Amino acid sequence: MFFFQLSILPERWFRINDFSAGVPMLETANPGTFSPKDLRDYKSAWSMPGALRSMIHWYRAAFRFGLPRQTPSGWKALAPVLILWGEADAFLGREMAQESLGY
């Protein structure tokens, strides 16, 4: 996240060798989380116009403006919402879907 605060350099670094520079960040996940096809798909997505810049800007904004540490009471979705959740998600536990229903 600190590296992404630099100007221009992270975007250039990410593009190295057909966007392969970003693959090691994904490979730090649980082994087997990303298939070779998944990694190709990520590289393809990163190469889309504006995608890489938008992704890196999310981290830049998080440092500049901060992210809420907790959801303020009273924040609720006003429209009907359907929650789809993968039971075998490697990062987001099933219980998080249940908790989300309250919002």
C-alpha positions in Angstrom: 0.0 0.0 0.0 2.9 2.4 0.7 4.4 1.7 -2.7 1.1 2.7 -4.4 1.4 6.2 -2.9 4.2 7.0 -5.3 3.3 8.8 -8.5 3.5 7.0 -11.8 6.0 4.3 -10.7 3.5 1.7 -9.5 1.6 1.9 -12.8 4.8 1.4 -14.8 6.0 -1.4 -12.5 2.7 -3.2 -12.9 3.0 -3.1 -16.7 6.4 -4.9 -16.7 6.5 -8.0 -18.7 2.9 -7.9 -19.8 1.5 -7.2 -16.3 3.3 -10.1 -14.8 4.7 -7.9 -12.0 1.4 -8.0 -10.2 1.1 -11.8 -10.2 3.3 -12.4 -7.1 0.9 -10.4 -5.0 -1.9 -12.8 -5.9 0.3 -15.8 -5.4 0.8 -14.9 -1.7 -2.8 -16.1 -1.1 -3.5 -19.7 -0.1 -1.9 -22.1 -2.5 -4.3 -23.1 -5.2 -6.5 -20.1 -4.8 -5.7 -18.8 -8.3 -5.4 -21.1 -11.3 -3.1 -20.3 -14.2 -6.3 -19.2 -16.1 -7.3 -16.9 -13.2 -3.8 -15.3 -13.3 -4.1 -14.8 -17.1 -7.6 -13.3 -16.6 -6.3 -10.9 -13.9 -3.5 -9.8 -16.2 -6.0 -9.2 -19.0 -8.2 -7.2 -16.7 -5.3 -5.1 -15.5 -4.5 -4.2 -19.1 -7.9 -2.7 -19.8 -7.9 1.1 -20.3 -8.2 2.8 -16.9 -8.4 -0.4 -14.9 -4.9 -0.3 -13.4 -5.0 3.4 -12.6 -8.4 3.0 -10.9 -7.2 0.0 -8.8 -4.1 1.9 -7.6 -6.1 5.0 -6.9 -8.2 3.1 -4.4 -5.1 2.5 -2.3 -4.0 6.2 -2.8 -7.4 7.4 -1.6 -7.4 5.1 1.4 -4.3 6.8 2.6 -5.4 10.3 1.8 -8.9 10.2 3.0 -8.9 7.2 5.3 -11.3 4.3 5.4 -14.0 4.0 8.1 -12.9 1.7 10.9 -16.4 0.6 11.4 -19.7 1.2 9.7 -21.5 4.1 11.3 -24.8 3.1 12.8 -27.7 4.1 10.6 -26.0 3.1 7.3 -28.4 0.8 5.6 -29.3 -0.1 2.1 -32.6 1.4 1.2 -33.3 -0.7 -1.9 -33.9 -4.5 -1.8 -30.6 -6.3 -2.0 -29.7 -9.8 -3.0 -26.6 -11.2 -1.3 -24.6 -13.9 -3.2 -21.8 -15.5 -1.3 -19.4 -18.3 -2.0 -19.4 -20.9 0.8 -15.8 -21.8 -0.1 -14.5 -18.3 -0.3 -10.8 -18.3 0.7 -11.0 -14.8 2.3 -14.5 -13.9 3.3 -16.2 -16.3 5.8 -19.8 -17.3 5.4 -20.7 -15.6 8.6 -19.9 -12.2 7.0 -22.8 -12.7 4.6 -25.2 -13.3 7.5 -23.9 -10.2 9.3 -24.3 -8.1 6.1 -28.0 -8.8 6.1 -28.4 -6.3 8.9 -27.3 -3.5 6.6 
